[in-house]
Amino acid sequence: MRPPPRRSAGGTIAGIFGGITALVVLGILGLTLAAGQDGVSGTNPTTSSGGGQSAVQKATDNKLYATGALTPVSCQLPRIQPNSTSMRQFMNVLSDCLDASWSKQFEKAGIQFVKPHRVFWLEPGRSPCGTYPAPGSSAFYCPANNTMYVGLRHVVETSGGAPLSHYAVYARVIAHEYGHHVQDRAGILLYADRQMETGDTGTRNEASRRIELQAQCFAGAFLGAEKRTLPMTREQYTAMIIDLRGRGEDQQPPDERDHGSGRHYAGWVIAGFDGNRLTICNTWTAPPSKVS
């Protein structure tokens, strides 16, 4: 039996820092995902029966979507110093906040929630989902043991040299991987994995994009809920969006992308950040044009 596929936060940013003009930055800050108003939160045509939800309903009409906005937990992040001890503290504080936030949300939905395990590593190792580090990736979630794996040094190396003062860039990575755990506990990953096992290459990649972009939206929802206390300043927000735009797979044909274009990789974070409700994060009812 093959191990469950790892879910990662995306590839290395391609030297985008320093090469963005003020006009482009303003354009990024003005970016909104149109699907947030015209299809992302579309209604699933099927209805549950017998008191339970089918696999497809757990993706398209999950109880979690109806729980509204995340409840703020007053998360305050320590600043990151240039050493692995400081980065580990940052990741642990952030993960504690994510535990508190998503536990409350699952309680609202009446779904049992178990917090993920964490492996914040310095040395290469092995997980049930494969070895690490993987080329170009510093972080992944392994559903086989409900664990987030993040490289304390690699997370900086794969962020194109983003300064440590831009802590929102690094917070988004952790919040994204946590988003995969949310999908796992909510039953969404099970449906997605079935799609990836039974479909052709195009179907598999589209399912992967819907997984990854939903994790982006969940990350944005958390960061938006905690924006006052993190704090998520305009400078932090700008740095995060520039980083995200640089991680897109724009050089690949749409059918070959498994994480999505830069516009959508950033856009779904923005949708979650601004959305004030989790239904906005339902990538499974979004038209294909919004998850390319």
C-alpha positions as CSV (number, residue, x, y, z in Angstrom):
1,M,0.0,0.0,0.0
2,R,1.5,3.3,-1.0
3,P,2.0,6.0,1.7
4,P,-0.4,8.9,1.6
5,P,1.0,11.8,-0.5
6,R,2.6,14.6,1.4
7,R,1.1,18.1,1.0
8,S,3.5,20.9,0.6
9,A,3.4,24.7,0.8
10,G,4.7,25.3,-2.7
11,G,8.1,25.7,-4.4
12,T,10.9,28.1,-4.0
13,I,10.2,31.8,-4.6
14,A,12.0,32.8,-7.8
15,G,14.1,35.8,-6.9
16,I,11.1,38.1,-6.9
17,F,12.2,40.4,-4.0
18,G,13.7,43.6,-5.1
19,G,12.4,43.2,-8.6
20,I,8.8,44.5,-8.0
21,T,8.0,48.1,-8.8
22,A,5.7,50.1,-6.6
23,L,3.0,49.9,-9.3
24,V,3.1,46.1,-9.3
25,V,2.9,46.0,-5.5
26,L,-0.1,48.3,-5.5
27,G,-1.7,46.0,-8.1
28,I,-1.0,42.9,-5.9
29,L,-2.5,44.7,-2.8
30,G,-5.6,45.4,-4.9
31,L,-5.9,41.8,-6.1
32,T,-9.1,40.1,-5.1
33,L,-10.3,36.7,-6.1
34,A,-13.4,37.3,-8.1
35,A,-14.5,33.8,-7.3
36,G,-15.2,35.0,-3.8
37,Q,-18.2,36.8,-5.1
38,D,-19.2,34.7,-8.1
39,G,-18.7,31.0,-7.4
40,V,-16.3,30.0,-4.7
41,S,-19.1,29.7,-2.2
42,G,-21.5,28.0,-4.6
43,T,-24.1,25.5,-3.3
44,N,-23.5,21.8,-3.6
45,P,-26.4,20.3,-5.5
46,T,-26.4,17.1,-3.5
47,T,-27.8,16.9,0.0
48,S,-26.8,14.6,2.8
49,S,-29.1,11.8,4.0
50,G,-29.2,9.5,6.9
51,G,-27.5,12.1,9.2
52,G,-24.0,11.6,7.6
53,Q,-22.1,13.2,4.8
54,S,-20.8,11.3,1.8
55,A,-17.2,11.6,0.7
56,V,-18.0,14.2,-1.9
57,Q,-20.1,16.2,0.5
58,K,-17.3,16.4,3.0
59,A,-15.4,18.3,0.3
60,T,-18.1,20.3,-1.3
61,D,-20.5,20.9,1.5
62,N,-18.5,20.4,4.7
63,K,-20.0,21.4,8.0
64,L,-16.9,23.4,8.7
65,Y,-17.8,25.9,5.9
66,A,-21.0,26.9,7.8
67,T,-19.1,28.0,10.9
68,G,-18.5,31.5,9.9
69,A,-15.3,33.4,10.6
70,L,-12.5,32.0,12.8
71,T,-12.7,33.2,16.4
72,P,-9.6,35.4,17.2
73,V,-7.3,33.9,19.9
74,S,-5.1,37.0,20.3
75,C,-2.1,35.4,18.7
76,Q,1.1,37.4,19.3
77,L,4.2,36.2,17.4
78,P,7.7,36.6,18.7
79,R,10.1,38.2,16.3
80,I,12.5,35.9,14.5
81,Q,16.2,36.2,15.3
82,P,18.9,34.7,13.0
83,N,19.2,31.3,14.7
84,S,17.3,28.0,14.7
85,T,16.2,28.3,18.4
86,S,14.4,31.5,17.6
87,M,12.7,30.1,14.5
88,R,11.6,27.0,16.5
89,Q,10.1,29.3,19.2
90,F,8.3,31.3,16.5
91,M,6.9,28.1,14.9
92,N,5.8,26.7,18.3
93,V,4.0,29.8,19.4
94,L,2.3,30.1,16.0
95,S,1.3,26.4,16.1
96,D,-0.2,26.8,19.6
97,C,-2.3,29.7,18.2
98,L,-3.4,27.5,15.3
99,D,-4.3,24.7,17.7
100,A,-6.5,27.1,19.7
101,S,-8.1,28.7,16.7
102,W,-9.0,25.6,14.7
103,S,-10.1,23.6,17.8
104,K,-12.7,26.3,18.4
105,Q,-13.9,26.1,14.8
106,F,-14.3,22.4,14.8
107,E,-16.2,22.6,18.0
108,K,-18.6,25.0,16.3
109,A,-19.0,22.4,13.5
110,G,-19.5,19.5,15.9
111,I,-16.6,17.7,14.4
112,Q,-14.0,15.9,16.5
113,F,-10.6,17.6,16.3
114,V,-7.2,16.3,17.3
115,K,-4.2,18.6,17.1
116,P,-1.4,17.8,14.6
117,H,2.1,16.7,15.7
118,R,5.0,18.9,14.8
119,V,8.5,18.1,13.6
120,F,10.6,21.2,13.2
121,W,13.8,19.8,11.9
122,L,17.5,20.7,11.4
123,E,18.8,17.4,10.0
124,P,17.5,15.3,7.1
125,G,15.1,12.6,8.1
126,R,12.3,10.3,7.1
127,S,8.5,10.4,7.5
128,P,5.8,7.9,6.6
129,C,5.3,10.1,3.5
130,G,8.9,10.0,2.4
131,T,12.3,11.6,3.2
132,Y,13.0,15.2,3.8
133,P,14.2,17.7,2.7
134,A,12.6,17.4,-0.8
135,P,14.0,19.5,-3.6
136,G,12.6,23.1,-3.4
137,S,10.3,22.4,-0.5
138,S,10.9,23.2,3.2
139,A,7.6,22.1,4.6
140,F,4.9,19.4,4.2
141,Y,2.0,17.7,6.0
142,C,1.9,14.0,6.3
143,P,-1.6,12.6,6.8
144,A,-0.2,9.1,7.6
145,N,0.8,10.4,11.1
146,N,-1.0,13.7,11.2
147,T,2.3,15.6,11.4
148,M,3.6,18.9,10.0
149,Y,7.3,18.8,9.0
150,V,9.1,22.1,8.6
151,G,12.8,22.8,8.1
152,L,14.1,25.5,10.5
153,R,16.8,26.6,8.0
154,H,15.2,25.3,4.8
155,V,12.1,27.5,5.3
156,V,14.4,30.5,5.0
157,E,16.3,29.1,2.0
158,T,13.2,28.3,0.0
159,S,11.8,31.8,0.6
160,G,14.2,33.5,-1.7
161,G,16.1,35.2,1.1
162,A,13.0,37.0,2.5
163,P,14.3,38.9,5.5
164,L,13.4,37.4,8.9
165,S,11.7,40.7,9.7
166,H,9.0,39.6,7.2
167,Y,7.6,37.1,9.7
168,A,4.3,36.9,7.8
169,V,6.0,35.1,5.0
170,Y,7.0,32.4,7.4
171,A,3.7,32.4,9.3
172,R,1.9,31.7,6.1
173,V,3.9,28.6,5.5
174,I,3.0,27.1,8.9
175,A,-0.6,28.2,8.5
176,H,-0.8,26.5,5.1
177,E,0.5,23.2,6.4
178,Y,-1.9,23.4,9.3
179,G,-4.6,23.9,6.7
180,H,-3.9,20.5,5.3
181,H,-4.4,19.0,8.8
182,V,-7.7,20.9,8.9
183,Q,-8.7,19.2,5.6
184,D,-7.6,15.9,6.9
185,R,-9.6,16.1,10.1
186,A,-12.7,17.4,8.2
187,G,-12.6,14.5,5.8
188,I,-11.8,16.6,2.8
189,L,-8.4,15.0,2.0
190,L,-10.1,11.5,1.7
191,Y,-12.2,12.7,-1.2
192,A,-9.3,14.6,-2.8
193,D,-7.1,11.5,-2.6
194,R,-9.7,9.4,-4.3
195,Q,-9.9,11.9,-7.1
196,M,-6.2,11.8,-7.5
197,E,-6.1,8.0,-7.5
198,T,-8.8,7.4,-10.1
199,G,-8.4,10.3,-12.5
200,D,-6.1,11.1,-15.4
201,T,-3.2,13.5,-15.1
202,G,-5.4,16.6,-15.7
203,T,-7.9,15.4,-13.1
204,R,-5.2,14.6,-10.6
205,N,-3.5,17.9,-10.9
206,E,-6.8,19.8,-10.7
207,A,-7.7,17.9,-7.4
208,S,-4.2,18.8,-6.1
209,R,-4.7,22.5,-6.9
210,R,-8.0,22.5,-5.1
211,I,-6.4,21.0,-2.1
212,E,-3.5,23.4,-2.1
213,L,-5.5,26.5,-2.8
214,Q,-8.0,25.6,-0.1
215,A,-5.1,25.3,2.4
216,Q,-4.0,28.7,1.2
217,C,-7.5,30.1,1.9
218,F,-7.5,28.5,5.4
219,A,-4.2,30.0,6.1
220,G,-5.5,33.4,5.0
221,A,-8.6,33.0,7.2
222,F,-6.4,32.4,10.3
223,L,-4.0,35.3,9.5
224,G,-7.0,37.6,8.9
225,A,-8.6,36.7,12.2
226,E,-5.3,37.4,14.0
227,K,-4.3,40.5,12.0
228,R,-4.5,42.9,14.9
229,T,-2.4,41.0,17.4
230,L,0.2,39.2,15.2
231,P,0.3,42.0,14.0
232,M,-0.3,41.9,10.2
233,T,0.9,45.3,9.2
234,R,0.7,46.6,5.7
235,E,4.4,45.9,5.3
236,Q,4.0,42.3,6.4
237,Y,1.0,41.8,4.2
238,T,2.8,43.2,1.2
239,A,5.8,41.0,1.8
240,M,3.6,37.9,2.1
241,I,1.7,38.6,-1.1
242,I,4.9,39.3,-3.1
243,D,6.3,36.0,-1.8
244,L,3.2,34.1,-2.8
245,R,3.1,35.6,-6.3
246,G,6.6,34.3,-6.8
247,R,5.7,30.8,-5.9
248,G,3.2,30.3,-8.7
249,E,3.6,27.7,-11.5
250,D,3.0,30.3,-14.2
251,Q,5.7,28.8,-16.5
252,Q,3.8,25.5,-16.7
253,P,0.7,24.7,-18.8
254,P,-2.5,24.9,-16.6
255,D,-3.1,21.2,-16.7
256,E,0.4,20.5,-15.4
257,R,0.2,22.7,-12.4
258,D,-0.4,21.0,-9.0
259,H,-0.4,24.1,-6.8
260,G,-1.7,26.8,-9.1
261,S,-0.7,30.1,-10.8
262,G,0.9,32.9,-8.8
263,R,-2.4,34.9,-9.1
264,H,-4.5,32.2,-7.6
265,Y,-1.8,31.1,-5.1
266,A,-1.9,34.6,-3.6
267,G,-5.6,35.2,-4.4
268,W,-7.0,32.4,-2.3
269,V,-5.0,33.7,0.7
270,I,-6.5,37.1,0.1
271,A,-9.9,35.6,-0.2
272,G,-9.6,33.9,3.2
273,F,-8.0,36.9,4.8
274,D,-10.8,39.3,3.7
275,G,-13.7,36.8,3.6
276,N,-14.8,36.7,7.3
277,R,-16.4,33.3,6.7
278,L,-15.0,29.9,5.9
279,T,-17.5,29.2,3.1
280,I,-15.3,31.4,0.9
281,C,-12.7,28.7,1.1
282,N,-14.7,26.1,-0.7
283,T,-12.5,25.5,-3.6
284,W,-14.4,22.3,-4.5
285,T,-17.4,24.2,-5.9
286,A,-15.3,26.9,-7.6
287,P,-15.1,26.8,-11.4
288,P,-11.9,25.4,-12.9
289,S,-10.9,28.9,-14.1
290,K,-10.6,30.0,-10.4
291,V,-8.2,27.1,-9.5
292,S,-5.8,27.1,-12.4
